[in-house]
Structures are given as structure tokens and as C-alpha cells.
């Protein structure tokens, strides 16, 4: 019995002296990685638009009246000074006759007043009349002269109003829109026609706001006609400072070079390039998620362990995305093999210096 107890004690002592069992080490996984490095990049934007005249004008009558004649329609080519439409001028003709009669009456009164002044002046020289009578005749002459000037101004206004019953083209070009119909009552300043002036042409596009906010375009772009082989260089001439709230787009006008005969309304493709920016770009395969937010896996250069880091994405592009913050130059990011990674996993990597 004593012998059995001794053997048991020896067994317990040996077990106590045995080394503790070590937990199994995690297997090192092989991944691809990139070293974060800012780079100067310049993307392109391509969208459709149309050719329009650089200068367009809305033509309207300056007086109201019933439209009695319309001489042009949409698509017609017109020359400067050409009559496009007429309104009934009977009222303006009557006003002109009244103004002319008023002028004749004022001139007759002026002639009478001048004769009276000349007579009083002659009598005053010989001492027959008084200074007061001469002054009264001078005042009458000045009053009638002012009346003549007023009547002349009214006559000129009546003649101008009569001339405004003819709507004329203010430049040579093409009629692109009209609202004039014979028989309608045209109000003063109501647009009757839209005239696209001959001369320089623009390519007009409506770019999505996300494509332009915070980014600037190069001054030169390329415009290609969809209906032909014509390709033109264009210069960014105007970028609207406001966003169209109905479409969420920004209007951009590009002046075409050497394309004065480009057909109005032609569909075009515009390809422009953004001004270069220094950004951090990573491949799409490096994108991970941390509680639904964009993140990347970083590799500790000393231990080879990985950790998840949230990032702020500045922009998305084809096969790549730009990072605004979250990583720094020199960080090692897992670019391929992010699936099934856990914080603290050990990795060996390719594509970046060990």
C-alpha cells in the first residue's frame, strides 16, 4: 500500500513539472498589398450635348396689337432688318396724325408769337411801347417754342411706335422658336421669335453635379458630332454657378473652334479632362467595410498583423477609388485577399516591400 502511494506521488510530481501546452499559432495568410503613395491624377468626363448658337435673342414687339401677318417660321434663315411679322397699325397711324396736327398747331402759335415779339421789340426801340409789353411778348414766344418742341417729341414717338408695328430681325441667323400666330393679340415685350445669330457656335452640356462639385475642368475639350465624322476642339467658356434643381445638373458651355457651320441642334459627345489633382488612389479590391462604412486592411510592417481602418472616400472611378483621409503615405494596404480577414491575423504580402 505504501508502495502504491509513493508511485502516485511521483506521478503527480512529474505531471506538475511538465511544460504547459501552448495555444496553436494562427496560420500566416498570403495576400497582395500596395504601399500608400499620393499621385498626380487627371480623369476624363464624357457626356452628350448639343450645338447651339453662342448668341440668341428673343424678338418681341415694343407695342401691343393684333397680329395681322407672320412671314417666317421655325428653321427659316433671315437677314438683319428683315420684317418677320406685323401687327395692326391703325391705332398707331391715328396717333401719328394727332401728333402731326398738334405740331402744326404749335408751330402756327409760335409764328404768331414771334411776329408779336418782333413788333413789340420795334415799338420799344422807338419808345412807343413799354418794357412790360416787350417782356410779355418774349414770354409768349418762349412758351410757344417749348410747345413746338413738345409736339415734335410726341410726333417722333408716334412715328417710332408706327415703326414698331413691324417686327424686324436684329441680326442674320435662323429662327429656332416662335409663338406668333396671326390673329392673336401680341403684348408689348412678349417673345414672338427666338433668333440664333450666325457666327460662333457652342457645345452645351448638362453635367451631373457630382461630376463637377469640388473639381475643375481643363480649358480645352474635344467635341464629336454623333451624326458624322466631325471632331472639333472646344474651350470651356462658361460653367453655370447654380444647379438645376429639377435635373441636378450644371450647364456647361464650350466654345467651338473653327466650326461656324456646325448644324444647330446637332447631338455631340463632349470629352473633357479634369485638372490634375494629388490624391491617394487605391484599387477597388482593397475596399472593405467596418459597420457599413468604407474601410481598408492595414498591415503592420513589423509584425505582419492586420487591422481594419475606416477611410473617407473622396471619389469613385473605374477600378479605383480616391481616399480623402484615413490612411497616410507609407501605409501598407491589403489590395487583394481581404475576404475572411480578422483583426490580428498574420499575413505575408506581395506587391509591396517587406
Buried (B, 14 or more C-beta within 10 A) or exposed (E): EEEEEEEEEEEEEEEEEEEEEEEEEEEEBEBBBBBBEEEEBEBEBEBEBBBBBBBBBEBBBEBEBEBBBBEBEEEBEBEEEBEBBBBBBEBBBEBBEEBBEBBEEBBEBBEEBBEBBEBBEEBBEEEEBEEEBBEBBBEBBEEBBEBBEEBBEBBEEBBEBBEBBBBBBEBBBBBBEBEBEEEBEBEEEBBBBBBBBBEBBBBBBBBBEEBBEEBEBBEEBBBBBEEEEBEBBBBBBEBBEEBEEEEEBBBBBBBBBEBEEBBBEBEBBBBBBBEEBEBBBBBEBBBBEEEEEBBBBBBEBEEBBBBBBBBEBBBEEEEBBBBEEBBEEEBBBBBBBBEEBEEEBBBEBEBBEE
